[in-house]
Amino acid sequence: MQDGTDLVLKEIQAASPGFAYDFTFQNFPGGTHHLNVYGYYAGNPAHEIILQQYNYTLTRWDNVTGNSNDFPSRASDAQYDYDINVGADYVSSGQLKLRLNHADTGVGTHLLYLDYFVLLQQLGLIVPDMFLGLLRTQAMCTLDLGMLQDFLQVML
């Protein structure tokens, strides 16, 4: 993660869609999940990349957000965080599918760089009172999970 080694995905020249890259997660454990992406799209700022999730019930791809562009064009890495649907419509036999969809016509020199694309399970934390002092002094320097860090800040 953030190791400087990226998966580089190209748009397909003159194709529409420019790309539709699918990511399948096997043995999905259920529960509430969060997609964490680190990377960037180097392409036309007018082109839109939409994060989608496969709906097994309706056999279609649904947009995860209401954003007009989930990965806007930029020149360097950025962090993106999205809540993922985990209801029965979106998980089948332990499998969950996500898609990065670029509906605009492709330009072969436009690239999507992904350093990481991971699902994180959101944790429900019950902390005994005797550990709260330790968490106040240690959590922010030892935990590198922004989601857990935000949860602890609210709790403390």
C-alpha positions as CSV (number, residue, x, y, z in Angstrom):
1,M,0.0,0.0,0.0
2,Q,1.3,3.3,-1.1
3,D,4.4,1.5,-2.2
4,G,4.7,3.4,-5.5
5,T,3.8,0.3,-7.5
6,D,0.6,0.9,-9.4
7,L,-1.8,-1.1,-11.4
8,V,-2.1,1.0,-14.6
9,L,-5.3,0.7,-16.6
10,K,-5.7,2.3,-20.0
11,E,-8.8,3.6,-21.7
12,I,-9.5,1.8,-25.0
13,Q,-8.9,4.1,-27.9
14,A,-12.2,5.3,-29.6
15,A,-14.2,2.7,-27.7
16,S,-17.4,3.5,-25.8
17,P,-17.3,2.8,-22.9
18,G,-13.6,3.9,-22.6
19,F,-13.3,1.1,-20.0
20,A,-15.3,-1.0,-17.6
21,Y,-12.9,-2.7,-15.2
22,D,-14.4,-5.3,-12.8
23,F,-13.1,-6.3,-9.4
24,T,-14.5,-9.4,-7.8
25,F,-14.1,-10.1,-4.1
26,Q,-14.5,-13.8,-3.1
27,N,-15.4,-15.2,0.3
28,F,-16.9,-11.9,1.3
29,P,-17.5,-12.0,5.1
30,G,-20.6,-9.8,5.2
31,G,-21.1,-6.9,7.6
32,T,-20.6,-3.3,6.8
33,H,-17.8,-2.5,4.5
34,H,-15.9,0.4,3.2
35,L,-13.9,0.7,-0.1
36,N,-10.6,2.4,0.2
37,V,-8.8,3.4,-3.0
38,Y,-5.5,5.2,-3.4
39,G,-4.6,6.3,-6.9
40,Y,-5.6,8.7,-9.6
41,Y,-7.0,9.2,-13.1
42,A,-4.8,11.0,-15.6
43,G,-7.2,11.9,-18.4
44,N,-9.7,14.5,-19.6
45,P,-11.3,16.4,-16.7
46,A,-14.6,16.2,-18.6
47,H,-14.5,12.3,-18.5
48,E,-16.3,10.6,-15.7
49,I,-15.4,7.4,-13.9
50,I,-18.2,6.0,-11.8
51,L,-17.9,3.3,-9.1
52,Q,-20.6,0.7,-9.6
53,Q,-21.6,-2.4,-7.7
54,Y,-23.3,-5.5,-9.2
55,N,-26.9,-6.1,-8.1
56,Y,-27.4,-9.9,-8.3
57,T,-31.2,-9.6,-7.8
58,L,-31.8,-7.1,-10.7
59,T,-28.8,-8.4,-12.7
60,R,-27.4,-4.9,-13.4
61,W,-24.7,-2.5,-12.3
62,D,-25.8,0.1,-9.7
63,N,-23.9,3.3,-9.0
64,V,-22.4,3.3,-5.5
65,T,-22.6,7.1,-5.0
66,G,-24.7,9.9,-6.4
67,N,-21.6,11.6,-7.6
68,S,-21.3,12.7,-11.2
69,N,-17.6,11.6,-11.1
70,D,-16.2,9.3,-8.4
71,F,-12.5,9.6,-9.7
72,P,-12.0,13.1,-11.2
73,S,-8.9,13.7,-13.3
74,R,-5.8,14.8,-11.3
75,A,-2.0,14.7,-11.6
76,S,-1.1,12.7,-8.4
77,D,-2.4,10.1,-6.0
78,A,-5.4,10.8,-3.8
79,Q,-7.3,8.7,-1.3
80,Y,-11.0,7.9,-2.0
81,D,-13.4,6.3,0.5
82,Y,-16.8,4.8,-0.3
83,D,-19.4,2.9,1.7
84,I,-20.3,-0.3,-0.1
85,N,-23.7,-2.0,-0.2
86,V,-23.7,-5.4,1.5
87,G,-27.3,-6.4,1.4
88,A,-28.6,-9.6,-0.2
89,D,-29.0,-7.8,-3.6
90,Y,-25.2,-7.2,-3.7
91,V,-23.6,-10.3,-2.3
92,S,-24.2,-13.8,-3.8
93,S,-22.5,-17.0,-2.5
94,G,-19.9,-14.9,-0.8
95,Q,-19.1,-12.9,-3.9
96,L,-19.2,-9.1,-4.3
97,K,-18.4,-7.3,-7.5
98,L,-17.3,-3.7,-8.1
99,R,-16.8,-1.9,-11.4
100,L,-15.0,1.3,-12.4
101,N,-17.0,2.5,-15.4
102,H,-15.7,5.1,-17.9
103,A,-18.8,5.6,-20.1
104,D,-17.2,8.3,-22.3
105,T,-15.3,7.4,-25.5
106,G,-11.8,6.2,-24.7
107,V,-8.5,8.0,-25.4
108,G,-5.6,5.5,-25.4
109,T,-3.3,8.0,-23.6
110,H,-5.6,8.4,-20.6
111,L,-4.6,6.2,-17.7
112,L,-6.0,5.1,-14.3
113,Y,-3.4,4.5,-11.7
114,L,-4.4,2.3,-8.7
115,D,-2.0,1.8,-5.8
116,Y,-4.6,0.0,-3.8
117,F,-8.3,-0.9,-4.0
118,V,-9.3,-2.7,-0.8
119,L,-12.5,-3.4,1.2
120,L,-12.2,-2.8,4.9
121,Q,-14.7,-4.2,7.3
122,Q,-16.0,-1.5,9.7
123,L,-15.5,-2.5,13.2
124,G,-17.8,-2.0,16.1
125,L,-15.7,-1.4,19.1
126,I,-16.7,-1.9,22.7
127,V,-13.9,-0.6,24.9
128,P,-13.8,-1.4,28.7
129,D,-13.3,1.8,30.8
130,M,-9.9,0.6,32.0
131,F,-8.6,0.8,28.4
132,L,-9.8,4.3,27.6
133,G,-6.7,6.0,29.1
134,L,-4.4,3.8,27.1
135,L,-6.4,4.5,23.9
136,R,-6.3,8.2,24.5
137,T,-2.5,8.2,24.6
138,Q,-1.7,5.4,22.1
139,A,-4.4,5.2,19.5
140,M,-3.6,8.2,17.3
141,C,0.1,7.3,17.0
142,T,-0.2,3.5,16.6
143,L,-3.3,3.0,14.5
144,D,-3.1,3.8,10.8
145,L,-6.7,3.2,9.9
146,G,-8.5,6.5,9.3
147,M,-11.9,4.9,9.8
148,L,-11.0,3.4,13.2
149,Q,-9.2,6.6,14.1
150,D,-12.4,8.6,13.4
151,F,-14.4,6.2,15.4
152,L,-12.1,6.4,18.4
153,Q,-12.1,10.3,18.3
154,V,-15.9,10.2,18.5
155,M,-15.8,7.7,21.3
156,L,-13.2,9.5,23.3
